Amino acid sequence: MGKAKKEEEAVFLRKKITLLRAFSLLIGSMVGSGIFISPKGVLKNSGSIGLSLIVWFVCGILSLFGALCYAELGTRITKSGGHYIYVLETLGSLPSFLYLWAEYFAIRPANSAVVSLAFGRYILEPFFAPCAAPLPAVKLVALLGYYVVLVLNSWSVSWSARIQTVLSVIKLLALVLIIVPGMMLLAQGHTENFQDAFDSQSLALDKLPLAFYAGMFAYSGWFQTSFVREELVRPERNNPLAVIVSVVTVVVGYMLTNVSYYTVLTAEDVLASPAVAVSFAQKAFQRLISVVPILVALSCFGTMNGGIFTFSRTLFVASREGQWPPLFSMIHIRRHTPLPAVMLMFPLVTAMVCIGDIYHLLNFFSFSRWLFIGLATLGLIIHRYHHPELPRPFKVPLFIPVSFTIICLFAVGMSFYSDPVFISIGCAMVLSGFPVYYLAVCRPIPKCCHSIFYYLTSKLQVLLEVVRQEIRTY
């Protein structure tokens, strides 16, 4: 009795992510703003409907390859933290810190801003149709939605997971409402938009990496369970199973959704539309025109929830590993949530929503994200070589991590020709972490600064009611 009470009162992150919740987290993170805003980016940079559909399919296969690699990494490395912990354990502390630096200052806030802006745009579309919603109103609603998700993740892990499950069902319903009318029209012989589907007049090979970035953004989320590995129930079984089922489900759903889009909309319609799903609803069925944008907005809300839920664990683990301030490895004494890590993204996301444009933000963070995902799967190959003795409950054929790594790094290199300005900014953001690493991580903090740092940390700890988690064996 006393032992059970002590376990209940102990402060640590509980194993509350079941197989259903893991599946919901992955579906809820993948099916978000991407499928509703990325078709425009994929079509614009691929040049034709036919090639854009090929890009969507290839991105799905690449996502499956990456998900399988991460499923194996999750059985080899038992800590939470996703990309960060995999790069740390396989390639060392410097690359992992550079990832953490780029993730906090570029990748995650830009990604969250993209999803938040899509949420704001879709939730306001029914009120301003047929005109576009005013940009200031879109940004205001985007911020309000993001702040609600912050509060939710600060309040309860269980409630965040439950809401994610409900929103995952809504996301799939939104896809069904797009797929069914499109397939019905296709079955009736409406194939005129697919005539000359592979017209190469507007093809620009140097823009293809940006098309892949847009497509991979729509699939991004297949790695989310790796961020919460320590909170998964039976991770050696549930992680690979949830990853495989969810990615295959999303690939099939995305391909059917895109075919439905192009059955109803011409290429010119897609390129001119600020919200593709709304334009689809206007042409496909008038009665549900106000329902689709709301479902899409809720879908984006679920993606925001999944993103905050998982990235807070990256900061939590990085702090525990000594590469981030110690305050962010602390947990609320009653809520058992990583409160400081959850709240840290608040200022940067707010700034990017206020000043950002969706498609430039997408290119900005995609460079850094796919660079480090490629390095993580490269780390899997190296880790296999250096540690053949480790148990391998799940193992993928070698050609999968090799081909995925090569394609990721090739796309990263090619993107410098596609969008040199924003890619260079992303590269500079990564490189700016070098001096910070050597000054703040490698060298000890001076005694005068240490006292101030300790004083501020202790005051914030009392204010936020957080403590260090008890050490657990995973």
C-alpha positions as CSV (number, residue, x, y, z in Angstrom):
1,M,0.0,0.0,0.0
2,G,2.8,2.4,1.0
3,K,4.8,1.5,-2.1
4,A,1.9,2.1,-4.4
5,K,1.2,5.5,-2.8
6,K,4.9,6.4,-3.1
7,E,4.8,5.4,-6.8
8,E,1.7,7.5,-7.3
9,E,3.3,10.6,-5.7
10,A,6.6,10.2,-7.5
11,V,7.4,13.0,-10.1
12,F,8.2,11.5,-13.5
13,L,6.6,11.2,-17.0
14,R,4.1,8.3,-16.8
15,K,3.7,5.6,-19.5
16,K,0.3,6.8,-20.8
17,I,0.8,6.4,-24.6
18,T,-1.0,3.2,-25.5
19,L,-1.0,1.7,-29.1
20,L,-4.3,3.6,-29.9
21,R,-2.8,6.8,-28.6
22,A,0.4,6.3,-30.5
23,F,-1.6,5.7,-33.6
24,S,-3.7,8.8,-33.0
25,L,-0.5,10.8,-32.3
26,L,1.0,9.8,-35.6
27,I,-2.2,10.2,-37.6
28,G,-3.0,13.5,-35.8
29,S,0.5,14.9,-36.5
30,M,0.7,13.8,-40.2
31,V,-2.8,14.6,-41.3
32,G,-2.9,18.3,-40.5
33,S,-2.4,21.5,-42.5
34,G,-0.1,19.8,-45.0
35,I,-2.6,18.0,-47.2
36,F,-4.7,21.2,-47.3
37,I,-2.0,23.7,-48.1
38,S,0.9,21.6,-49.7
39,P,-0.9,20.7,-52.9
40,K,-0.3,24.2,-54.1
41,G,3.4,24.1,-53.3
42,V,3.9,20.6,-54.8
43,L,2.1,21.6,-58.1
44,K,3.9,25.0,-58.3
45,N,7.3,23.4,-58.0
46,S,6.7,20.2,-60.0
47,G,5.1,21.9,-63.0
48,S,2.3,19.5,-63.9
49,I,-0.5,17.5,-62.3
50,G,1.0,14.1,-63.2
51,L,4.4,14.9,-61.9
52,S,2.9,16.3,-58.7
53,L,1.0,13.0,-58.1
54,I,4.3,11.2,-58.6
55,V,6.0,13.5,-56.0
56,W,3.2,12.8,-53.5
57,F,3.6,9.0,-53.9
58,V,7.4,9.2,-53.7
59,C,7.2,11.4,-50.6
60,G,4.9,8.8,-49.1
61,I,7.4,6.0,-49.8
62,L,10.3,8.1,-48.4
63,S,8.2,8.8,-45.3
64,L,7.6,5.1,-44.9
65,F,11.4,4.4,-45.2
66,G,12.2,7.1,-42.7
67,A,9.5,5.8,-40.3
68,L,10.9,2.3,-40.5
69,C,14.4,3.6,-39.8
70,Y,13.1,5.5,-36.7
71,A,11.2,2.4,-35.5
72,E,14.5,0.5,-35.5
73,L,16.3,3.4,-33.8
74,G,13.5,3.4,-31.2
75,T,14.2,-0.2,-30.3
76,R,18.0,0.4,-30.1
77,I,17.9,3.7,-28.2
78,T,15.4,3.6,-25.4
79,K,15.3,7.4,-24.5
80,S,12.8,9.9,-25.7
81,G,13.9,12.9,-27.7
82,G,13.5,11.9,-31.4
83,H,16.0,13.3,-33.8
84,Y,18.0,14.9,-31.0
85,I,18.6,11.8,-29.0
86,Y,19.3,9.7,-32.1
87,V,21.9,12.1,-33.4
88,L,23.4,12.4,-29.9
89,E,23.7,8.7,-29.4
90,T,25.0,7.9,-32.9
91,L,27.0,10.9,-34.1
92,G,28.0,12.8,-30.9
93,S,27.2,15.9,-28.9
94,L,28.1,18.6,-31.4
95,P,25.7,17.5,-34.2
96,S,23.0,16.9,-31.6
97,F,23.4,20.4,-30.2
98,L,23.4,22.0,-33.7
99,Y,20.1,20.2,-34.3
100,L,18.7,21.4,-31.0
101,W,19.8,24.9,-31.8
102,A,18.3,24.9,-35.3
103,E,15.1,23.1,-34.0
104,Y,14.4,25.7,-31.3
105,F,15.3,28.8,-33.2
106,A,14.2,27.8,-36.8
107,I,12.6,24.4,-37.4
108,R,9.9,24.1,-34.7
109,P,8.7,27.7,-34.5
110,A,8.5,28.0,-38.3
111,N,6.6,24.7,-38.5
112,S,4.2,25.7,-35.7
113,A,3.7,29.1,-37.4
114,V,2.8,27.4,-40.7
115,V,0.2,25.1,-39.1
116,S,-1.2,27.9,-36.9
117,L,-1.6,30.2,-39.9
118,A,-3.4,27.4,-41.8
119,F,-5.6,27.0,-38.7
120,G,-6.5,30.7,-38.7
121,R,-7.1,30.9,-42.4
122,Y,-9.4,27.9,-42.6
123,I,-11.5,28.7,-39.5
124,L,-12.2,32.2,-40.9
125,E,-12.8,31.2,-44.5
126,P,-16.6,30.5,-44.1
127,F,-17.1,33.9,-42.5
128,F,-15.5,35.9,-45.4
129,A,-16.2,33.7,-48.4
130,P,-16.0,34.3,-51.3
131,C,-13.4,36.9,-50.3
132,A,-10.1,36.0,-48.6
133,A,-10.0,36.4,-44.8
134,P,-8.0,39.6,-43.7
135,L,-4.4,38.7,-42.9
136,P,-4.4,40.4,-39.4
137,A,-7.5,38.4,-38.4
138,V,-5.9,35.2,-39.6
139,K,-2.9,35.8,-37.5
140,L,-4.9,36.7,-34.5
141,V,-7.0,33.5,-34.6
142,A,-3.8,31.5,-35.4
143,L,-2.2,32.8,-32.2
144,L,-5.3,32.2,-30.1
145,G,-5.4,28.6,-31.3
146,Y,-1.8,28.1,-30.5
147,Y,-2.2,29.5,-27.0
148,V,-5.1,27.2,-26.3
149,V,-2.9,24.2,-27.3
150,L,-0.1,25.5,-25.0
151,V,-2.4,25.6,-22.0
152,L,-3.8,22.2,-22.8
153,N,-0.3,20.6,-22.9
154,S,0.7,22.4,-19.7
155,W,-2.5,21.1,-18.0
156,S,-2.6,17.3,-18.6
157,V,-0.8,14.6,-20.6
158,S,-3.9,12.4,-20.5
159,W,-6.2,15.1,-21.8
160,S,-3.8,16.1,-24.6
161,A,-3.6,12.4,-25.7
162,R,-7.5,12.0,-25.5
163,I,-8.1,15.2,-27.5
164,Q,-5.5,14.0,-30.0
165,T,-7.4,10.7,-30.4
166,V,-10.7,12.6,-31.1
167,L,-9.1,15.0,-33.5
168,S,-7.5,12.1,-35.4
169,V,-11.0,10.8,-36.1
170,I,-12.1,14.3,-37.3
171,K,-9.0,14.5,-39.6
172,L,-9.9,11.2,-41.3
173,L,-13.5,12.4,-41.6
174,A,-12.2,15.6,-43.3
175,L,-10.3,13.4,-45.8
176,V,-13.3,11.2,-46.4
177,L,-15.5,14.3,-47.2
178,I,-12.9,15.3,-49.9
179,I,-12.2,11.8,-51.3
180,V,-15.8,10.5,-51.7
181,P,-17.2,13.3,-53.9
182,G,-14.0,13.4,-55.9
183,M,-14.1,9.6,-56.6
184,M,-17.8,9.8,-57.5
185,L,-17.1,12.5,-60.1
186,L,-14.1,10.5,-61.4
187,A,-16.3,7.4,-61.7
188,Q,-18.8,9.5,-63.7
189,G,-16.1,10.2,-66.3
190,H,-14.9,13.7,-65.2
191,T,-11.3,13.2,-66.3
192,E,-10.8,16.4,-68.3
193,N,-8.4,17.9,-65.7
194,F,-6.1,15.0,-66.2
195,Q,-5.6,15.6,-69.9
196,D,-2.0,16.4,-70.7
197,A,-1.2,15.6,-67.0
198,F,2.5,15.4,-67.8
199,D,2.8,18.6,-69.7
200,S,6.5,19.5,-69.3
201,Q,6.4,23.1,-70.5
202,S,6.4,24.5,-66.9
203,L,8.8,21.8,-65.5
204,A,11.8,23.2,-63.7
205,L,14.1,20.5,-62.4
206,D,15.9,23.0,-60.0
207,K,12.5,23.5,-58.3
208,L,11.8,19.8,-57.6
209,P,13.5,19.8,-54.2
210,L,11.0,22.5,-53.1
211,A,8.1,20.2,-54.4
212,F,9.5,17.4,-52.3
213,Y,9.8,19.7,-49.3
214,A,6.2,20.6,-49.6
215,G,5.2,17.0,-50.0
216,M,7.3,15.8,-47.1
217,F,6.0,18.6,-44.9
218,A,2.5,17.1,-45.5
219,Y,3.7,13.7,-44.3
220,S,5.9,15.0,-41.5
221,G,4.9,13.6,-38.2
222,W,5.8,9.9,-38.8
223,F,8.6,10.4,-36.3
224,Q,6.5,11.8,-33.5
225,T,6.4,8.6,-31.3
226,S,10.2,8.7,-31.1
227,F,9.9,11.9,-29.1
228,V,7.8,10.2,-26.4
229,R,9.5,6.8,-26.4
230,E,9.8,6.7,-22.6
231,E,6.0,7.3,-22.3
232,L,5.0,4.5,-24.7
233,V,3.4,1.3,-23.3
234,R,5.3,-1.7,-24.7
235,P,7.4,0.5,-27.1
236,E,9.3,-2.4,-28.6
237,R,6.0,-3.7,-30.1
238,N,3.7,-0.7,-30.2
239,N,6.1,1.8,-31.8
240,P,6.9,-0.2,-35.1
241,L,3.3,-1.3,-35.3
242,A,1.8,2.2,-34.9
243,V,4.4,3.7,-37.4
244,I,3.7,1.2,-40.2
245,V,-0.1,1.2,-40.0
246,S,-0.3,5.0,-39.7
247,V,2.1,5.8,-42.5
248,V,0.4,3.3,-44.9
249,T,-3.0,4.7,-44.0
250,V,-1.9,8.3,-44.7
251,V,-0.2,7.5,-48.0
252,V,-3.3,5.9,-49.3
253,G,-5.5,8.8,-48.0
254,Y,-3.2,11.5,-49.4
255,M,-3.1,9.9,-52.9
256,L,-6.9,9.6,-53.1
257,T,-7.3,13.2,-51.7
258,N,-5.0,14.6,-54.4
259,V,-6.8,12.7,-57.1
260,S,-10.1,14.2,-55.8
261,Y,-8.6,17.7,-55.8
262,Y,-7.6,17.5,-59.4
263,T,-10.8,15.8,-60.5
264,V,-12.7,18.9,-59.3
265,L,-10.1,21.7,-59.6
266,T,-7.9,22.6,-62.6
267,A,-4.2,23.2,-62.0
268,E,-4.9,27.0,-62.3
269,D,-7.6,26.7,-59.6
270,V,-5.2,25.0,-57.2
271,L,-2.4,27.6,-57.9
272,A,-4.8,30.5,-57.4
273,S,-6.4,29.2,-54.3
274,P,-5.3,30.4,-50.8
275,A,-7.1,27.4,-49.2
276,V,-7.3,24.4,-51.6
277,A,-9.9,22.4,-49.5
278,V,-12.2,25.4,-49.4
279,S,-12.0,25.9,-53.2
280,F,-12.7,22.1,-53.6
281,A,-15.8,22.4,-51.3
282,Q,-17.1,25.4,-53.3
283,K,-17.1,23.4,-56.5
284,A,-17.9,19.9,-55.2
285,F,-20.8,20.4,-52.8
286,Q,-22.4,23.7,-51.7
287,R,-24.3,22.3,-48.7
288,L,-21.2,21.3,-46.8
289,I,-19.1,24.3,-47.9
290,S,-19.0,25.7,-44.3
291,V,-18.3,22.2,-42.8
292,V,-15.1,21.4,-44.6
293,P,-13.1,24.5,-43.5
294,I,-14.0,23.8,-39.9
295,L,-12.9,20.2,-40.1
296,V,-9.7,21.3,-41.7
297,A,-9.1,23.9,-39.0
298,L,-9.7,21.2,-36.3
299,S,-7.2,19.0,-38.2
300,C,-4.6,21.8,-38.0
301,F,-5.4,22.2,-34.3
302,G,-4.6,18.5,-33.8
303,T,-1.3,19.0,-35.6
304,M,-0.4,21.9,-33.3
305,N,-1.3,19.7,-30.3
306,G,0.9,16.9,-31.5
307,G,3.8,19.2,-32.3
308,I,3.9,20.8,-28.9
309,F,3.4,17.5,-27.1
310,T,6.4,16.0,-28.8
311,F,8.9,18.9,-29.1
312,S,8.6,19.7,-25.4
313,R,10.0,16.2,-24.8
314,T,13.0,17.1,-27.0
315,L,13.8,20.1,-24.8
316,F,13.2,18.0,-21.7
317,V,15.7,15.3,-22.8
318,A,18.3,17.9,-24.0
319,S,18.1,19.6,-20.6
320,R,18.5,16.2,-18.9
321,E,21.6,15.5,-21.1
322,G,23.2,18.8,-20.1
323,Q,22.9,20.6,-23.4
324,W,20.0,22.9,-22.4
325,P,19.3,24.9,-19.2
326,P,18.3,22.6,-16.2
327,L,15.0,24.3,-15.7
328,F,13.6,22.6,-18.8
329,S,14.1,19.1,-17.4
330,M,11.7,19.8,-14.6
331,I,8.1,18.6,-14.2
332,H,5.1,20.1,-12.6
333,I,4.6,18.6,-9.2
334,R,0.9,17.9,-9.6
335,R,0.2,17.9,-13.4
336,H,3.3,15.7,-14.2
337,T,3.8,17.7,-17.4
338,P,7.1,19.3,-18.6
339,L,5.7,22.7,-18.1
340,P,8.8,24.9,-18.7
341,A,9.6,23.0,-21.9
342,V,6.0,23.4,-23.1
343,M,6.0,27.1,-22.5
344,L,9.4,27.9,-24.0
345,M,8.2,28.0,-27.7
346,F,5.6,30.8,-26.8
347,P,7.7,33.9,-27.9
348,L,9.3,32.6,-31.1
349,V,6.1,31.1,-32.5
350,T,4.3,34.3,-31.7
351,A,7.0,36.3,-33.6
352,M,6.9,34.0,-36.7
353,V,3.1,34.0,-36.9
354,C,3.2,37.8,-36.8
355,I,5.8,38.3,-39.6
356,G,5.7,35.0,-41.5
357,D,4.5,33.8,-44.9
358,I,3.4,30.2,-45.1
359,Y,5.5,29.1,-48.2
360,H,8.7,30.9,-47.3
361,L,8.5,29.6,-43.7
362,L,8.0,26.1,-45.2
363,N,11.2,26.3,-47.2
364,F,13.0,28.0,-44.3
365,F,12.6,25.2,-41.8
366,S,12.5,22.2,-44.3
367,F,16.2,22.6,-45.1
368,S,17.3,22.1,-41.4
369,R,14.7,19.5,-40.6
370,W,15.7,17.1,-43.5
371,L,19.4,17.7,-43.0
372,F,19.2,16.3,-39.4
373,I,16.7,13.6,-40.3
374,G,19.2,12.4,-42.9
375,L,22.0,12.6,-40.3
376,A,19.9,10.5,-37.9
377,T,19.4,7.7,-40.4
378,L,23.1,7.9,-41.3
379,G,23.7,7.5,-37.5
380,L,21.6,4.3,-37.6
381,I,24.0,2.8,-40.2
382,I,27.0,3.8,-38.1
383,H,25.4,2.5,-34.9
384,R,24.7,-0.9,-36.5
385,Y,28.4,-1.1,-37.4
386,H,29.8,-0.1,-34.0
387,H,27.3,-1.9,-31.8
388,P,26.4,-5.3,-33.5
389,E,25.9,-6.8,-30.1
390,L,22.8,-4.8,-29.2
391,P,19.4,-6.6,-29.2
392,R,17.4,-5.7,-32.3
393,P,13.7,-6.5,-31.8
394,F,13.0,-4.7,-35.1
395,K,15.4,-4.4,-38.0
396,V,15.0,-3.0,-41.5
397,P,17.0,-4.0,-44.6
398,L,20.2,-1.9,-45.0
399,F,19.1,-0.5,-48.3
400,I,16.3,1.4,-46.6
401,P,18.4,3.7,-44.3
402,V,21.1,4.0,-47.1
403,S,18.6,5.1,-49.8
404,F,16.7,7.4,-47.4
405,T,19.9,9.1,-46.2
406,I,21.2,9.7,-49.7
407,I,17.9,11.2,-50.9
408,C,17.5,13.4,-47.8
409,L,21.1,14.8,-48.1
410,F,20.8,15.2,-51.9
411,A,17.5,17.1,-51.6
412,V,19.2,19.4,-49.0
413,G,22.1,20.1,-51.3
414,M,19.8,20.7,-54.3
415,S,17.6,23.1,-52.4
416,F,20.5,25.7,-52.4
417,Y,19.8,26.1,-56.1
418,S,16.0,26.2,-55.7
419,D,15.6,28.9,-53.0
420,P,19.1,30.2,-52.2
421,V,18.0,33.1,-50.0
422,F,15.8,31.3,-47.4
423,I,17.9,28.1,-47.5
424,S,21.0,30.2,-46.8
425,I,19.3,31.7,-43.8
426,G,18.4,28.2,-42.6
427,C,22.1,27.1,-43.1
428,A,23.3,30.2,-41.2
429,M,21.0,29.4,-38.4
430,V,22.5,25.9,-38.0
431,L,26.1,27.2,-38.3
432,S,25.4,29.9,-35.7
433,G,25.2,27.1,-33.1
434,F,29.0,26.4,-33.4
435,P,30.2,29.3,-31.2
436,V,27.3,28.8,-28.7
437,Y,28.3,25.1,-28.4
438,Y,31.9,25.8,-27.6
439,L,31.2,28.8,-25.3
440,A,28.1,27.5,-23.4
441,V,28.4,23.7,-23.5
442,C,32.0,22.8,-23.7
443,R,33.3,25.4,-21.3
444,P,32.2,25.6,-17.7
445,I,30.0,28.5,-16.6
446,P,32.1,31.2,-14.8
447,K,31.4,31.2,-11.0
448,C,29.9,34.7,-11.1
449,C,27.4,33.7,-13.8
450,H,26.7,30.4,-12.1
451,S,25.4,32.1,-9.0
452,I,23.0,34.3,-11.0
453,F,21.9,31.4,-13.1
454,Y,21.2,29.2,-10.0
455,Y,19.3,32.0,-8.4
456,L,17.0,32.6,-11.4
457,T,16.5,28.9,-11.9
458,S,15.4,28.4,-8.3
459,K,13.0,31.4,-8.4
460,L,11.4,30.1,-11.6
461,Q,11.2,26.6,-10.2
462,V,9.2,27.9,-7.2
463,L,7.0,30.2,-9.4
464,L,6.2,27.4,-11.9
465,E,5.9,24.7,-9.2
466,V,8.3,22.3,-11.0
467,V,10.9,19.8,-9.8
468,R,13.4,17.5,-11.4
469,Q,11.9,14.1,-12.3
470,E,12.9,11.0,-10.3
471,I,15.4,8.9,-12.2
472,R,13.7,6.0,-13.9
473,T,15.1,3.0,-15.8
474,Y,13.7,2.6,-19.3
